Amino acid sequence: MPSLFFSYSHADEALRDQLERVITTWHDRRIGAGEELDPAIASHVERDDIILLLVSPDFLASDYCYDREMMRAMERHDAGEAIVIPAILRACHWHGAPFGKLLATPPDGRPVTQWPDRDQAFLEVVKAIQGAAARLSVGAPSAPWTPAREATASSSPPAPEAGPRSSNLRLAKSFTQRDKDVFLNETFEYIARFFQNSLDELGARNPGVEGAYRAIDANRFTATIYRNGDAVSRCTVFQSGETFGKGIGYSTSDNGATNSFNEHLRVEVDDQSMYLQSMGMAFHRGRDREEKLSQEGAAELLWSLLIEPLQRQGR
């Protein structure tokens, strides 16, 4: 079976952990006690068949990840000795990097953190890895392991292999109420910026269409879409209190009231992360009620409710 190495910044360790749930691999957290860090990593960069670059601003800023792991990985890729796959975790300017010429995953290079359903994004990464493994299995070149090749990347002697052990070492994470409150506040602020920018761009792209955004307070804003001066769609988005369960409510009125909603998102957790989950209108419109929504996914869901009446007019 082809071997796989993760090259990543430790700032992205939580995202790497989520990906590792669906794939067994090697990365520097599997260096055994007493092993030297540089030689152990170099040995895998030198010999593994598939090298997955977990790309983010921190990855690009890391001298070790960029100058040592990535540059050597690209040399092997260009020589036909390995397959390098860029997996874009977070938004960054990666197209100008040496690996910018490669087909990135998820599709279109859309960062994992910007997918409405993060599980689907990681599934796309896994599919890319499976595709590379399939190519290797039918004869694509894979680098043979020789001490001489390792010496080109490191002057240290080859590191001994770590003994066999399980990759199933992950423990469940716990989240306090404060963690959930902070996540909810940050999500609401993200959605507010998302709506404001989307309304501005909607008007800029479509003559006769205007958007109006109004921040009422730190926990509420309204949005209205006009076509040729007539209101087509209105909403109030607000943070809800304990009455409805803490979360983010959406009302199809722009009066700023928070005593009812047509859609509601609540904070949920699994053993590794926090996410948003719909409990109302979207479920009846063909969406999966169990879908785990990122901040962008939550914003896209609510925006779709606002823009849908305008889009129906064009059908």
CORTAHU-V416867 format. One record per helix or strand of 2 or more residues. SS is the DSSP state (A for helix, B for strand). FROM is the first residue (numbers start at 1). TO is the last residue. Records with the same first field share a line. If there is no record, write none. Layout:
SS->FROM-TO / FROM-TO
This chain:
B->4-7 / 50-55 / 83-88 / 209-217 / 220-227 / 230-240 / 247-251 / 263-269 / 274-278
A->10-20 / 28-30 / 37-47 / 57-61 / 63-78 / 98-101 / 107-109 / 112-114 / 118-137 / 147-151 / 177-205 / 281-285 / 295-313
